[in-house]
Structure formats: structure tokens, C-alpha cells
Amino acid sequence: MEELYAIMEDLLEAEYNQQSLLRIMSVAEAAYNEEQQAEAKYVANSVKYYLEALQRELEGVTGRLDSYLTKRGKNER
């Protein structure tokens, strides 16, 4: 049961990162004009970083969940 709680905590962290990404994207939308291209480029790089981090987190969480469910399924047989 502790493993399920740990997985849930990781999923909540991933959700938080998604919300952060949405905020960054909102800033990018507002800042994208010729006068502020440097800021838009910075924001785009930030979005890329968050997407890569989020992808790694989600891959780890889904891998853990899959392993847990596989072990649990074998034990129940």
C-alpha cells in the first residue's frame, strides 16, 4: 500500500509540473512579438526543459506502477 501512496505522490508532482508548464506557455503567448523575441526564446527553452523533465517523471512513475501491478498480479495467483 505504501508503494501506491508513493506512486500517487509522484503523479501529483507530475501534475504540478504540467500546471507550471501551462503558466510558462501563457507567458510565451503574451510575450511573443518582435520587440520581445529574446524573452520568448527564453520562455521556449524553459518549456522544453519542463517537457523533458515531465516526460522523465512520467516514464519513471508508469514503470514503477507497471512493476508493482505485475508483482501484485503474480502474488495473487
PyMOL commands that set and color helices and strands:
alter all, ss='L'
color gray80, all
select helices_A, chain A and resi 2-31+34-76
alter helices_A, ss='H'
color red, helices_A
deselect
rebuild
show_as cartoon
